[in-house]
Amino acid sequence: MNKENYLTELEALQAAIAEERLAHQRTKRILETRLSASNALLGEALDRQDTAEARLAALAAENRTLKHRLELDHSMMAAASWSNHRQSAGSTSMPLFFC
């Protein structure tokens, strides 16, 4: 091979390398765009998870409050029932706290 053939082959290789670089840059931009979109979706999913966890915590707190109120209502009903029973047991008998 002579010098001209080497130069022609070198130019062809340089052109092929330039094409590969462009293809690589396009692929890199596409992957970066996909990664960015994926990160955005992940961020939204994490936000929804945080919202769901906060809502769950609020519902659990409300559940505890309602359970406590129900327990108080049962206690009040039991006390009222006991009081009514004591009153109907006999007006002439002494109240229990005087015994």
Biopython code that builds the backbone (N, CA, C, O; Angstrom):
import numpy as np
from Bio.PDB.StructureBuilder import StructureBuilder

atoms = [
    (1, "MET", "N", (0.842, -1.188, 0.000)),
    (1, "MET", "CA", (0.000, 0.000, 0.000)),
    (1, "MET", "C", (0.880, 1.242, 0.000)),
    (1, "MET", "O", (1.951, 1.300, 0.604)),
    (2, "ASN", "N", (0.367, 2.213, -0.704)),
    (2, "ASN", "CA", (1.134, 3.450, -0.727)),
    (2, "ASN", "C", (0.535, 4.467, 0.243)),
    (2, "ASN", "O", (-0.443, 4.198, 0.940)),
    (3, "LYS", "N", (1.139, 5.605, 0.260)),
    (3, "LYS", "CA", (0.768, 6.648, 1.213)),
    (3, "LYS", "C", (-0.665, 7.135, 0.985)),
    (3, "LYS", "O", (-1.379, 7.407, 1.950)),
    (4, "GLU", "N", (-1.093, 7.249, -0.271)),
    (4, "GLU", "CA", (-2.449, 7.713, -0.580)),
    (4, "GLU", "C", (-3.494, 6.733, -0.056)),
    (4, "GLU", "O", (-4.528, 7.143, 0.471)),
    (5, "ASN", "N", (-3.228, 5.462, -0.198)),
    (5, "ASN", "CA", (-4.163, 4.452, 0.314)),
    (5, "ASN", "C", (-4.270, 4.527, 1.843)),
    (5, "ASN", "O", (-5.359, 4.419, 2.406)),
    (6, "TYR", "N", (-3.137, 4.713, 2.492)),
    (6, "TYR", "CA", (-3.155, 4.861, 3.951)),
    (6, "TYR", "C", (-3.960, 6.089, 4.365)),
    (6, "TYR", "O", (-4.743, 6.032, 5.313)),
    (7, "LEU", "N", (-3.767, 7.198, 3.654)),
    (7, "LEU", "CA", (-4.505, 8.423, 3.976)),
    (7, "LEU", "C", (-6.005, 8.237, 3.741)),
    (7, "LEU", "O", (-6.822, 8.704, 4.533)),
    (8, "THR", "N", (-6.356, 7.569, 2.675)),
    (8, "THR", "CA", (-7.769, 7.302, 2.380)),
    (8, "THR", "C", (-8.376, 6.415, 3.466)),
    (8, "THR", "O", (-9.482, 6.668, 3.942)),
    (9, "GLU", "N", (-7.647, 5.390, 3.844)),
    (9, "GLU", "CA", (-8.127, 4.495, 4.904)),
    (9, "GLU", "C", (-8.226, 5.228, 6.234)),
    (9, "GLU", "O", (-9.168, 5.004, 6.995)),
    (10, "LEU", "N", (-7.268, 6.098, 6.520)),
    (10, "LEU", "CA", (-7.284, 6.887, 7.747)),
    (10, "LEU", "C", (-8.491, 7.818, 7.779)),
    (10, "LEU", "O", (-9.160, 7.939, 8.805)),
    (11, "GLU", "N", (-8.769, 8.473, 6.658)),
    (11, "GLU", "CA", (-9.935, 9.358, 6.584)),
    (11, "GLU", "C", (-11.228, 8.570, 6.771)),
    (11, "GLU", "O", (-12.147, 9.036, 7.445)),
    (12, "ALA", "N", (-11.304, 7.393, 6.186)),
    (12, "ALA", "CA", (-12.494, 6.544, 6.340)),
    (12, "ALA", "C", (-12.667, 6.132, 7.799)),
    (12, "ALA", "O", (-13.780, 6.148, 8.326)),
    (13, "LEU", "N", (-11.569, 5.764, 8.446)),
    (13, "LEU", "CA", (-11.639, 5.393, 9.868)),
    (13, "LEU", "C", (-12.045, 6.584, 10.731)),
    (13, "LEU", "O", (-12.836, 6.437, 11.663)),
    (14, "GLN", "N", (-11.502, 7.770, 10.421)),
    (14, "GLN", "CA", (-11.867, 8.969, 11.175)),
    (14, "GLN", "C", (-13.349, 9.298, 10.986)),
    (14, "GLN", "O", (-14.020, 9.699, 11.937)),
    (15, "ALA", "N", (-13.857, 9.132, 9.772)),
    (15, "ALA", "CA", (-15.282, 9.364, 9.509)),
    (15, "ALA", "C", (-16.138, 8.360, 10.280)),
    (15, "ALA", "O", (-17.172, 8.720, 10.843)),
    (16, "ALA", "N", (-15.706, 7.109, 10.302)),
    (16, "ALA", "CA", (-16.446, 6.076, 11.044)),
    (16, "ALA", "C", (-16.437, 6.382, 12.538)),
    (16, "ALA", "O", (-17.448, 6.214, 13.220)),
    (17, "ILE", "N", (-15.291, 6.832, 13.039)),
    (17, "ILE", "CA", (-15.198, 7.200, 14.467)),
    (17, "ILE", "C", (-16.119, 8.374, 14.769)),
    (17, "ILE", "O", (-16.796, 8.382, 15.797)),
    (18, "ALA", "N", (-16.152, 9.368, 13.878)),
    (18, "ALA", "CA", (-17.030, 10.525, 14.074)),
    (18, "ALA", "C", (-18.491, 10.096, 14.092)),
    (18, "ALA", "O", (-19.268, 10.582, 14.915)),
    (19, "GLU", "N", (-18.879, 9.184, 13.188)),
    (19, "GLU", "CA", (-20.253, 8.667, 13.168)),
    (19, "GLU", "C", (-20.573, 7.918, 14.456)),
    (19, "GLU", "O", (-21.662, 8.062, 15.012)),
    (20, "GLU", "N", (-19.632, 7.128, 14.922)),
    (20, "GLU", "CA", (-19.831, 6.389, 16.173)),
    (20, "GLU", "C", (-19.994, 7.346, 17.352)),
    (20, "GLU", "O", (-20.815, 7.113, 18.239)),
    (21, "ARG", "N", (-19.207, 8.422, 17.356)),
    (21, "ARG", "CA", (-19.332, 9.415, 18.433)),
    (21, "ARG", "C", (-20.713, 10.058, 18.417)),
    (21, "ARG", "O", (-21.342, 10.219, 19.463)),
    (22, "LEU", "N", (-21.186, 10.429, 17.214)),
    (22, "LEU", "CA", (-22.522, 11.020, 17.104)),
    (22, "LEU", "C", (-23.599, 10.042, 17.572)),
    (22, "LEU", "O", (-24.521, 10.418, 18.295)),
    (23, "ALA", "N", (-23.470, 8.794, 17.154)),
    (23, "ALA", "CA", (-24.433, 7.772, 17.581)),
    (23, "ALA", "C", (-24.388, 7.605, 19.097)),
    (23, "ALA", "O", (-25.425, 7.477, 19.748)),
    (24, "HIS", "N", (-23.180, 7.609, 19.648)),
    (24, "HIS", "CA", (-23.015, 7.488, 21.097)),
    (24, "HIS", "C", (-23.658, 8.679, 21.811)),
    (24, "HIS", "O", (-24.334, 8.502, 22.825)),
    (25, "GLN", "N", (-23.451, 9.891, 21.285)),
    (25, "GLN", "CA", (-24.034, 11.084, 21.899)),
    (25, "GLN", "C", (-25.560, 11.039, 21.844)),
    (25, "GLN", "O", (-26.229, 11.401, 22.812)),
    (26, "ARG", "N", (-26.114, 10.591, 20.706)),
    (26, "ARG", "CA", (-27.575, 10.468, 20.597)),
    (26, "ARG", "C", (-28.099, 9.458, 21.613)),
    (26, "ARG", "O", (-29.082, 9.711, 22.309)),
    (27, "THR", "N", (-27.432, 8.320, 21.686)),
    (27, "THR", "CA", (-27.842, 7.289, 22.648)),
    (27, "THR", "C", (-27.742, 7.814, 24.075)),
    (27, "THR", "O", (-28.622, 7.565, 24.900)),
    (28, "LYS", "N", (-26.675, 8.535, 24.356)),
    (28, "LYS", "CA", (-26.478, 9.094, 25.693)),
    (28, "LYS", "C", (-27.597, 10.079, 26.030)),
    (28, "LYS", "O", (-28.121, 10.056, 27.143)),
    (29, "ARG", "N", (-27.970, 10.949, 25.078)),
    (29, "ARG", "CA", (-29.055, 11.907, 25.322)),
    (29, "ARG", "C", (-30.380, 11.188, 25.560)),
    (29, "ARG", "O", (-31.152, 11.564, 26.442)),
    (30, "ILE", "N", (-30.632, 10.155, 24.765)),
    (30, "ILE", "CA", (-31.865, 9.379, 24.939)),
    (30, "ILE", "C", (-31.895, 8.737, 26.321)),
    (30, "ILE", "O", (-32.910, 8.792, 27.015)),
    (31, "LEU", "N", (-30.784, 8.131, 26.717)),
    (31, "LEU", "CA", (-30.720, 7.481, 28.032)),
    (31, "LEU", "C", (-30.850, 8.495, 29.161)),
    (31, "LEU", "O", (-31.505, 8.221, 30.166)),
    (32, "GLU", "N", (-30.232, 9.666, 29.004)),
    (32, "GLU", "CA", (-30.356, 10.710, 30.020)),
    (32, "GLU", "C", (-31.796, 11.185, 30.140)),
    (32, "GLU", "O", (-32.287, 11.424, 31.243)),
    (33, "THR", "N", (-32.477, 11.323, 28.994)),
    (33, "THR", "CA", (-33.886, 11.728, 29.002)),
    (33, "THR", "C", (-34.737, 10.674, 29.698)),
    (33, "THR", "O", (-35.598, 11.001, 30.515)),
    (34, "ARG", "N", (-34.495, 9.417, 29.372)),
    (34, "ARG", "CA", (-35.250, 8.328, 30.016)),
    (34, "ARG", "C", (-34.974, 8.279, 31.512)),
    (34, "ARG", "O", (-35.886, 8.068, 32.312)),
    (35, "LEU", "N", (-33.718, 8.474, 31.884)),
    (35, "LEU", "CA", (-33.362, 8.468, 33.299)),
    (35, "LEU", "C", (-34.047, 9.615, 34.026)),
    (35, "LEU", "O", (-34.551, 9.442, 35.136)),
    (36, "SER", "N", (-34.064, 10.776, 33.404)),
    (36, "SER", "CA", (-34.719, 11.931, 34.004)),
    (36, "SER", "C", (-36.217, 11.671, 34.188)),
    (36, "SER", "O", (-36.782, 11.968, 35.241)),
    (37, "ALA", "N", (-36.850, 11.114, 33.157)),
    (37, "ALA", "CA", (-38.277, 10.789, 33.251)),
    (37, "ALA", "C", (-38.519, 9.737, 34.325)),
    (37, "ALA", "O", (-39.483, 9.827, 35.085)),
    (38, "SER", "N", (-37.648, 8.747, 34.384)),
    (38, "SER", "CA", (-37.772, 7.697, 35.394)),
    (38, "SER", "C", (-37.621, 8.271, 36.800)),
    (38, "SER", "O", (-38.362, 7.900, 37.711)),
    (39, "ASN", "N", (-36.668, 9.171, 36.971)),
    (39, "ASN", "CA", (-36.481, 9.810, 38.276)),
    (39, "ASN", "C", (-37.691, 10.653, 38.657)),
    (39, "ASN", "O", (-38.084, 10.689, 39.822)),
    (40, "ALA", "N", (-38.281, 11.331, 37.673)),
    (40, "ALA", "CA", (-39.478, 12.128, 37.944)),
    (40, "ALA", "C", (-40.625, 11.226, 38.392)),
    (40, "ALA", "O", (-41.334, 11.543, 39.347)),
    (41, "LEU", "N", (-40.805, 10.100, 37.697)),
    (41, "LEU", "CA", (-41.858, 9.155, 38.085)),
    (41, "LEU", "C", (-41.601, 8.582, 39.471)),
    (41, "LEU", "O", (-42.526, 8.423, 40.267)),
    (42, "LEU", "N", (-40.352, 8.274, 39.753)),
    (42, "LEU", "CA", (-39.999, 7.760, 41.073)),
    (42, "LEU", "C", (-40.292, 8.803, 42.146)),
    (42, "LEU", "O", (-40.817, 8.474, 43.210)),
    (43, "GLY", "N", (-39.953, 10.060, 41.866)),
    (43, "GLY", "CA", (-40.240, 11.135, 42.815)),
    (43, "GLY", "C", (-41.726, 11.269, 43.081)),
    (43, "GLY", "O", (-42.147, 11.439, 44.225)),
    (44, "GLU", "N", (-42.528, 11.192, 42.016)),
    (44, "GLU", "CA", (-43.981, 11.258, 42.182)),
    (44, "GLU", "C", (-44.490, 10.073, 42.999)),
    (44, "GLU", "O", (-45.351, 10.232, 43.865)),
    (45, "ALA", "N", (-43.961, 8.899, 42.725)),
    (45, "ALA", "CA", (-44.381, 7.707, 43.473)),
    (45, "ALA", "C", (-44.014, 7.838, 44.950)),
    (45, "ALA", "O", (-44.797, 7.461, 45.823)),
    (46, "LEU", "N", (-42.831, 8.369, 45.227)),
    (46, "LEU", "CA", (-42.422, 8.559, 46.623)),
    (46, "LEU", "C", (-43.296, 9.601, 47.306)),
    (46, "LEU", "O", (-43.633, 9.451, 48.481)),
    (47, "ASP", "N", (-43.668, 10.660, 46.580)),
    (47, "ASP", "CA", (-44.576, 11.660, 47.140)),
    (47, "ASP", "C", (-45.926, 11.038, 47.468)),
    (47, "ASP", "O", (-46.496, 11.300, 48.527)),
    (48, "ARG", "N", (-46.439, 10.209, 46.550)),
    (48, "ARG", "CA", (-47.718, 9.540, 46.812)),
    (48, "ARG", "C", (-47.604, 8.603, 48.009)),
    (48, "ARG", "O", (-48.529, 8.497, 48.815)),
    (49, "GLN", "N", (-46.462, 7.922, 48.121)),
    (49, "GLN", "CA", (-46.256, 7.027, 49.261)),
    (49, "GLN", "C", (-46.222, 7.831, 50.557)),
    (49, "GLN", "O", (-46.830, 7.431, 51.550)),
    (50, "ASP", "N", (-45.516, 8.963, 50.556)),
    (50, "ASP", "CA", (-45.465, 9.811, 51.749)),
    (50, "ASP", "C", (-46.859, 10.292, 52.123)),
    (50, "ASP", "O", (-47.225, 10.305, 53.298)),
    (51, "THR", "N", (-47.636, 10.689, 51.114)),
    (51, "THR", "CA", (-49.003, 11.145, 51.362)),
    (51, "THR", "C", (-49.841, 10.014, 51.943)),
    (51, "THR", "O", (-50.597, 10.214, 52.894)),
    (52, "ALA", "N", (-49.703, 8.831, 51.367)),
    (52, "ALA", "CA", (-50.464, 7.679, 51.859)),
    (52, "ALA", "C", (-50.058, 7.324, 53.287)),
    (52, "ALA", "O", (-50.912, 6.996, 54.111)),
    (53, "GLU", "N", (-48.767, 7.388, 53.584)),
    (53, "GLU", "CA", (-48.306, 7.082, 54.943)),
    (53, "GLU", "C", (-48.810, 8.123, 55.936)),
    (53, "GLU", "O", (-49.182, 7.777, 57.057)),
    (54, "ALA", "N", (-48.826, 9.391, 55.537)),
    (54, "ALA", "CA", (-49.339, 10.443, 56.418)),
    (54, "ALA", "C", (-50.833, 10.250, 56.650)),
    (54, "ALA", "O", (-51.322, 10.418, 57.767)),
    (55, "ARG", "N", (-51.551, 9.895, 55.591)),
    (55, "ARG", "CA", (-52.990, 9.657, 55.734)),
    (55, "ARG", "C", (-53.245, 8.453, 56.636)),
    (55, "ARG", "O", (-54.150, 8.473, 57.470)),
    (56, "LEU", "N", (-52.443, 7.410, 56.463)),
    (56, "LEU", "CA", (-52.576, 6.225, 57.307)),
    (56, "LEU", "C", (-52.324, 6.570, 58.773)),
    (56, "LEU", "O", (-53.043, 6.101, 59.656)),
    (57, "ALA", "N", (-51.312, 7.383, 59.031)),
    (57, "ALA", "CA", (-51.016, 7.794, 60.408)),
    (57, "ALA", "C", (-52.175, 8.604, 60.981)),
    (57, "ALA", "O", (-52.545, 8.427, 62.141)),
    (58, "ALA", "N", (-52.749, 9.498, 60.164)),
    (58, "ALA", "CA", (-53.888, 10.298, 60.629)),
    (58, "ALA", "C", (-55.091, 9.407, 60.917)),
    (58, "ALA", "O", (-55.790, 9.606, 61.910)),
    (59, "LEU", "N", (-55.332, 8.430, 60.054)),
    (59, "LEU", "CA", (-56.446, 7.508, 60.281)),
    (59, "LEU", "C", (-56.215, 6.651, 61.523)),
    (59, "LEU", "O", (-57.156, 6.368, 62.264)),
    (60, "ALA", "N", (-54.987, 6.244, 61.752)),
    (60, "ALA", "CA", (-54.676, 5.456, 62.950)),
    (60, "ALA", "C", (-54.911, 6.291, 64.204)),
    (60, "ALA", "O", (-55.439, 5.790, 65.196)),
    (61, "ALA", "N", (-54.517, 7.568, 64.161)),
    (61, "ALA", "CA", (-54.745, 8.454, 65.309)),
    (61, "ALA", "C", (-56.239, 8.648, 65.538)),
    (61, "ALA", "O", (-56.708, 8.624, 66.676)),
    (62, "GLU", "N", (-56.985, 8.842, 64.451)),
    (62, "GLU", "CA", (-58.439, 8.998, 64.576)),
    (62, "GLU", "C", (-59.062, 7.720, 65.127)),
    (62, "GLU", "O", (-59.989, 7.778, 65.935)),
    (63, "ASN", "N", (-58.564, 6.578, 64.698)),
    (63, "ASN", "CA", (-59.063, 5.293, 65.182)),
    (63, "ASN", "C", (-58.822, 5.150, 66.689)),
    (63, "ASN", "O", (-59.697, 4.692, 67.424)),
    (64, "ARG", "N", (-57.625, 5.549, 67.139)),
    (64, "ARG", "CA", (-57.334, 5.481, 68.578)),
    (64, "ARG", "C", (-58.266, 6.405, 69.365)),
    (64, "ARG", "O", (-58.753, 6.041, 70.436)),
    (65, "THR", "N", (-58.510, 7.605, 68.826)),
    (65, "THR", "CA", (-59.401, 8.554, 69.495)),
    (65, "THR", "C", (-60.811, 7.990, 69.591)),
    (65, "THR", "O", (-61.441, 8.048, 70.646)),
    (66, "LEU", "N", (-61.301, 7.443, 68.482)),
    (66, "LEU", "CA", (-62.649, 6.872, 68.487)),
    (66, "LEU", "C", (-62.746, 5.675, 69.428)),
    (66, "LEU", "O", (-63.760, 5.497, 70.103)),
    (67, "LYS", "N", (-61.704, 4.860, 69.477)),
    (67, "LYS", "CA", (-61.692, 3.709, 70.384)),
    (67, "LYS", "C", (-61.741, 4.186, 71.835)),
    (67, "LYS", "O", (-62.460, 3.623, 72.661)),
    (68, "HIS", "N", (-60.967, 5.230, 72.132)),
    (68, "HIS", "CA", (-60.961, 5.775, 73.486)),
    (68, "HIS", "C", (-62.342, 6.338, 73.840)),
    (68, "HIS", "O", (-62.831, 6.128, 74.950)),
    (69, "ARG", "N", (-62.966, 7.046, 72.905)),
    (69, "ARG", "CA", (-64.315, 7.580, 73.152)),
    (69, "ARG", "C", (-65.312, 6.458, 73.391)),
    (69, "ARG", "O", (-66.170, 6.558, 74.269)),
    (70, "LEU", "N", (-65.199, 5.392, 72.611)),
    (70, "LEU", "CA", (-66.096, 4.252, 72.775)),
    (70, "LEU", "C", (-65.907, 3.621, 74.152)),
    (70, "LEU", "O", (-66.884, 3.265, 74.810)),
    (71, "GLU", "N", (-64.658, 3.482, 74.588)),
    (71, "GLU", "CA", (-64.394, 2.941, 75.920)),
    (71, "GLU", "C", (-64.990, 3.841, 76.998)),
    (71, "GLU", "O", (-65.554, 3.349, 77.976)),
    (72, "LEU", "N", (-64.869, 5.161, 76.822)),
    (72, "LEU", "CA", (-65.464, 6.095, 77.780)),
    (72, "LEU", "C", (-66.981, 5.980, 77.780)),
    (72, "LEU", "O", (-67.609, 6.004, 78.838)),
    (73, "ASP", "N", (-67.573, 5.856, 76.591)),
    (73, "ASP", "CA", (-69.027, 5.696, 76.510)),
    (73, "ASP", "C", (-69.471, 4.432, 77.234)),
    (73, "ASP", "O", (-70.469, 4.449, 77.954)),
    (74, "HIS", "N", (-68.739, 3.338, 77.049)),
    (74, "HIS", "CA", (-69.083, 2.088, 77.742)),
    (74, "HIS", "C", (-68.969, 2.268, 79.259)),
    (74, "HIS", "O", (-69.811, 1.779, 80.012)),
    (75, "SER", "N", (-67.932, 2.966, 79.696)),
    (75, "SER", "CA", (-67.766, 3.212, 81.130)),
    (75, "SER", "C", (-68.904, 4.066, 81.668)),
    (75, "SER", "O", (-69.441, 3.793, 82.742)),
    (76, "MET", "N", (-69.270, 5.106, 80.915)),
    (76, "MET", "CA", (-70.367, 5.981, 81.350)),
    (76, "MET", "C", (-71.689, 5.216, 81.391)),
    (76, "MET", "O", (-72.486, 5.392, 82.314)),
    (77, "MET", "N", (-71.920, 4.362, 80.384)),
    (77, "MET", "CA", (-73.156, 3.573, 80.371)),
    (77, "MET", "C", (-73.174, 2.589, 81.534)),
    (77, "MET", "O", (-74.220, 2.368, 82.143)),
    (78, "ALA", "N", (-72.036, 2.002, 81.842)),
    (78, "ALA", "CA", (-71.969, 1.067, 82.970)),
    (78, "ALA", "C", (-72.224, 1.804, 84.277)),
    (78, "ALA", "O", (-72.929, 1.298, 85.150)),
    (79, "ALA", "N", (-71.650, 3.005, 84.413)),
    (79, "ALA", "CA", (-71.870, 3.788, 85.633)),
    (79, "ALA", "C", (-73.323, 4.216, 85.739)),
    (79, "ALA", "O", (-73.902, 4.178, 86.826)),
    (80, "ALA", "N", (-73.922, 4.622, 84.622)),
    (80, "ALA", "CA", (-75.333, 5.034, 84.633)),
    (80, "ALA", "C", (-76.219, 3.841, 84.961)),
    (80, "ALA", "O", (-77.183, 3.971, 85.715)),
    (81, "SER", "N", (-75.901, 2.688, 84.403)),
    (81, "SER", "CA", (-76.670, 1.478, 84.680)),
    (81, "SER", "C", (-76.571, 1.116, 86.161)),
    (81, "SER", "O", (-77.568, 0.768, 86.794)),
    (82, "TRP", "N", (-75.362, 1.200, 86.700)),
    (82, "TRP", "CA", (-75.170, 0.895, 88.121)),
    (82, "TRP", "C", (-75.943, 1.891, 88.978)),
    (82, "TRP", "O", (-76.575, 1.505, 89.961)),
    (83, "SER", "N", (-75.893, 3.165, 88.611)),
    (83, "SER", "CA", (-76.591, 4.205, 89.363)),
    (83, "SER", "C", (-78.094, 3.978, 89.319)),
    (83, "SER", "O", (-78.771, 4.091, 90.341)),
    (84, "ASN", "N", (-78.622, 3.658, 88.137)),
    (84, "ASN", "CA", (-80.063, 3.387, 88.019)),
    (84, "ASN", "C", (-80.438, 2.160, 88.833)),
    (84, "ASN", "O", (-81.484, 2.138, 89.481)),
    (85, "HIS", "N", (-79.602, 1.155, 88.803)),
    (85, "HIS", "CA", (-79.865, -0.063, 89.565)),
    (85, "HIS", "C", (-79.892, 0.242, 91.064)),
    (85, "HIS", "O", (-80.756, -0.256, 91.786)),
    (86, "ARG", "N", (-78.947, 1.056, 91.528)),
    (86, "ARG", "CA", (-78.881, 1.414, 92.951)),
    (86, "ARG", "C", (-80.107, 2.214, 93.357)),
    (86, "ARG", "O", (-80.647, 2.028, 94.448)),
    (87, "GLN", "N", (-80.546, 3.109, 92.470)),
    (87, "GLN", "CA", (-81.714, 3.931, 92.803)),
    (87, "GLN", "C", (-82.977, 3.091, 92.833)),
    (87, "GLN", "O", (-83.851, 3.313, 93.672)),
    (88, "SER", "N", (-83.083, 2.126, 91.924)),
    (88, "SER", "CA", (-84.291, 1.305, 91.876)),
    (88, "SER", "C", (-84.251, 0.172, 92.894)),
    (88, "SER", "O", (-85.281, -0.446, 93.162)),
    (89, "ALA", "N", (-83.097, -0.112, 93.461)),
    (89, "ALA", "CA", (-82.971, -1.216, 94.414)),
    (89, "ALA", "C", (-83.718, -0.909, 95.704)),
    (89, "ALA", "O", (-84.152, -1.817, 96.413)),
    (90, "GLY", "N", (-83.856, 0.314, 95.987)),
    (90, "GLY", "CA", (-84.592, 0.672, 97.196)),
    (90, "GLY", "C", (-84.236, 2.069, 97.632)),
    (90, "GLY", "O", (-83.071, 2.373, 97.890)),
    (91, "SER", "N", (-85.220, 2.904, 97.712)),
    (91, "SER", "CA", (-84.976, 4.285, 98.111)),
    (91, "SER", "C", (-84.688, 4.369, 99.597)),
    (91, "SER", "O", (-84.062, 5.324, 100.055)),
    (92, "THR", "N", (-85.141, 3.376, 100.360)),
    (92, "THR", "CA", (-84.974, 3.417, 101.804)),
    (92, "THR", "C", (-83.597, 2.963, 102.242)),
    (92, "THR", "O", (-83.147, 3.306, 103.335)),
    (93, "SER", "N", (-82.924, 2.195, 101.402)),
    (93, "SER", "CA", (-81.609, 1.713, 101.819)),
    (93, "SER", "C", (-80.587, 2.831, 101.721)),
    (93, "SER", "O", (-80.726, 3.763, 100.928)),
    (94, "MET", "N", (-79.575, 2.715, 102.533)),
    (94, "MET", "CA", (-78.527, 3.735, 102.544)),
    (94, "MET", "C", (-77.661, 3.609, 101.307)),
    (94, "MET", "O", (-77.377, 2.505, 100.844)),
    (95, "PRO", "N", (-77.246, 4.736, 100.782)),
    (95, "PRO", "CA", (-76.316, 4.666, 99.646)),
    (95, "PRO", "C", (-75.034, 3.945, 100.056)),
    (95, "PRO", "O", (-74.655, 3.941, 101.227)),
    (96, "LEU", "N", (-74.392, 3.352, 99.095)),
    (96, "LEU", "CA", (-73.221, 2.526, 99.335)),
    (96, "LEU", "C", (-72.092, 3.314, 99.981)),
    (96, "LEU", "O", (-71.339, 2.760, 100.782)),
    (97, "PHE", "N", (-71.959, 4.579, 99.653)),
    (97, "PHE", "CA", (-70.827, 5.328, 100.187)),
    (97, "PHE", "C", (-71.005, 5.712, 101.651)),
    (97, "PHE", "O", (-70.068, 6.214, 102.271)),
    (98, "PHE", "N", (-72.196, 5.484, 102.219)),
    (98, "PHE", "CA", (-72.381, 5.728, 103.646)),
    (98, "PHE", "C", (-72.079, 4.495, 104.478)),
    (98, "PHE", "O", (-72.014, 4.588, 105.704)),
    (99, "CYS", "N", (-71.901, 3.390, 103.875)),
    (99, "CYS", "CA", (-71.657, 2.150, 104.605)),
    (99, "CYS", "C", (-70.249, 2.068, 105.111)),
    (99, "CYS", "O", (-69.879, 1.082, 105.749)),
]
sb = StructureBuilder()
sb.init_structure("model")
sb.init_model(0)
sb.init_chain("A")
sb.init_seg("    ")
for serial, (resi, resn, name, xyz) in enumerate(atoms, 1):
    if name == "N":
        sb.init_residue(resn, " ", resi, " ")
    sb.init_atom(name, np.array(xyz, "f"), 0.0, 1.0, " ", f" {name:<3s}", serial, name[0])
structure = sb.get_structure()
